[in-house]
Every structure is written in structure tokens, then in C-alpha cells.
Amino acid sequence: MSDTGKYKKSVFERFLPFERQLRGFLQRRSMHVADAEDLTQEVFLRAFRASKKQEIENPKAFLFGVARNVMLADSAKKTRSIISSIEDLSSSSDFKEEISTEEDVESREKWRIFADATAELPPQCQKVFVLKKVYGFANKDIAIKLGISISTVEKHIASGLRRVRETMLKSGTEENNKQGNTVAIAVKSSQGKN
């Protein structure tokens, strides 16, 4: 066996003992087990590639650092997809077709305004807001996924809620909703249209 083969094998053997721990770490931070499996594979692939270019002194710390970066990239990708979906919904012909009841009209209008207001949020605020209000992530999980503090997550959620609510108030869609849960109504009504 060549020196390169020995080195590759030893690197793999150095990473393998942490697979179960890494998978558990990713499962606690993922919505689905399948996502955690995919992320685990991606972490090992990236770690192995990096180990070919540099020597890894602390395999466990390196793997978990790679895991954090993979989770951030995955979260950013999913957030872009969510935002794109919201933008698509706000401009889709579904909102332009003839609707039979006044309630349906009102519900779709709230959703369109919610989607437009969400699309106008600053990028980081938008990511946090969508992960919390659309996907229901816990503040701690959002902080981990985006690499920010829980306090920053809370500030982004409050800012996003305030901005979206202001937009909805300006549009007159919140006059019958004094409890401040316009976002929940908008999200709920959109889910019923799928």
C-alpha cells in the first residue's frame, strides 16, 4: 500500500469514531432524519477532501466545524428556496383568478401582503423570520443554524413581526385581528391552498 493510501485510510479511521456522535448532533438540529443523514455524508465528504490538502490535528473538532458550515450552507439554501416560493406565491396567478367567497378573497390578499412584506425584510432578518414563522424552528435552533446568538434571533423575529405587521396594518388587512397573529393567519391560509 502506498504512503498516500495509508494516510487516506488513517484519516478515514480518525474520522469514523465520531460518526455516531456527529449524526446525533445533526439530527438534533435537522427537521428530518433523512436531512441529518445527507448532512452527515456531506460532512464526511468535505472533511475527507480537506484532509487530502492539509493534516487534521483534531479530527473531532474539525468534523464538528465542518458540520456547522454544512448546516449553515444547507439552511441558507433552504431559506433561499422558501423566500423564492413566497415570492412566487405573491406573484402567482392563483391570486388573480376569480374567487367565489369574500373570505377567500380576504385570505389570499392577506397571504399576498404577508409574502410581499416578508420579501422586503433585510436578508438576515428574513431568514430568521421565515425559519421561525413558516417552519416553526425554535430560537436556539435558528441561532445554531445561522451562527448567531439567541438574542440576535429574538431581535430579528421582533423586527420581522413589527415590519410585517406594519405593512399589513397599512394595507388594512389587520383591522379585525387585534391579537397580533396576522402572520399565523396568513401562513395558515396559504397552507390550506396547497
N, C-alpha and C positions, 0 to 999 in steps of 0.2 A: 504494500500500500504506500502511496506517495505521501510526502510530508503534508501536502495540501489536503489529501483525503483524511489524514489523521487529524489535522486541525479542524476541518469541517465536522468530522464526527465528534470531536471533543467539544466543539461549540454547541452542537446539537444536544449532546449529552448534558452539557452545562445548563441548557435552557429547559430541557424536558422535565426535570423535577418540579418546576414551577407551573407546569401546565394546568393542573387541577386548581391551584390557588388563583391563577390568572383567570381561568374560566369562571370561577366563582365571583371574582371581582367584577368581571364584565357582565355576568348575569344579574348581579345586584343593581347594575346601572343601566341595563337594557330593558326595553319593553317586552321583548320576546326572547325565548331560549335560542331560537334559530339565529337571531341577530348576534347573540353572545358567541355562538359557535363560529359564525362568519368572522366576527371581530377577532376571536382567538386565533383563527387561521391567519388572518391578515397581520396580526402582531408577530406571530412566529415567522411569517414570510419576510416581513420588514426587518426583524431582528437578525434573521439569518443573512439577509443581503448586507446589512450594515456590518455584521461580523466578518464578512469577507474583505471589507475595506479597512477595518480597524479592530484592534484587540479589545474585547469587552472585559473590563476588570471585575465588575459586579453584575453578573447576569440577571439576578432578580431585580435590582434597581433599574437596570437597562430595560428589561421586559415591561415593567410597570410604567416606565417613562414612555416607551413606545405605545403601550396600551392607552395612556392618556391622550397622546397625539392622534391615535387612530379613532378614539371615541370623539374627540373634537372634530376631526375631519368628517366622520360619519354624521355627527349632529349637525354640522354646517350644511352638509349635503341634504339631509332630511329637511332642515329648515328652509333651504332654498326651494326645495320641492313643494313644501307647504305654502310658502309665500307665492310661488308660481301658481299653485292651484287656487289660492284665494284670489289672485289677480285674474286668473282665467274665469273663475266663477263670477267675479264682479263685472266682467265684460261679456259674459256668455249670452247667447240668445235665449237661454232659459228665463232671463229676467225681462225679456222683451216680448215673449209670447203672451197670448191672451190668457187671462186668468179668470176663473169663474167667481170666486168669492172675495169680498173685501179683506177678509183675514189673510188669505193667501197673498194678496197684493201687498198688504202691510208687512207680512212676514218676509217676503222676498226683498222688499225695499229696505227693511232693517238689515238683512244679510248683506245686501249690496253696499250699504253705507258702512257697515262694520268691516267688510272686506276692504273697501277703499280707505277707511281710516287706519286699518292695520297696515296696509301697504305704504302709508305715508309716515309711519313711525321710523325713527332712526334705526339703522341696521341691527345694532346690538339689542336695543330695546325691543325691536320687532321679534328677534329670535327668542328672547326670554318670554315675551308676552304670548307668542304662539305656542311655545313648549308648555307654558302654564295653562293658558285658557283653552287651547284647542286640544292638546294632547294630555293635559292633566298631570304633568310631571310635578313632583314635589320640589320645593325651592332648593333643597340640598342637592338633589339630582341634577337640577339645572346648573347649579354652581359648579358641580364636578364636571359636567359635560362641556361647559363653556370656559372652565378655568377661571372663574370669577368668584368673589366672596358671596355668601348668602345675603349679606347686607346690600350688595350691589344688585343681586337678583330682586330683592324686595323693592328697591328703588325703581328698577326698570318696570316691574309689574305695576307699581303705583303710578308711575309716569304714563305707562301704556294705557292703563284703565282711565286715568284722568283725560288723556288726549282723545281716546276713542269715545269716551262718554261726552266730552265737549263737542266733538264732531256730530255725534248722534243728537245731542240737545239742539245744536244749531240747525240741524235738519228737521227738527220737530218730531223725531221718532221716539223720544223718551217721555213724552208728556204723560203717558199712562203707566210709566214704570218708575216709581219713586224709590224703589229699594236698591237701585244701582246695579241690577243684574242684567242689564241690556246685553252684555256680551254673552251671557249664558243663553238668553232668548235667541239671539242671532245665531249662535252656534247650534243650538237645539233645532231651530227651524231649518237650518241648512242640512242637518243630518237627516231630517225627515224627507228631503227631496232626492236622496241618493237612490 
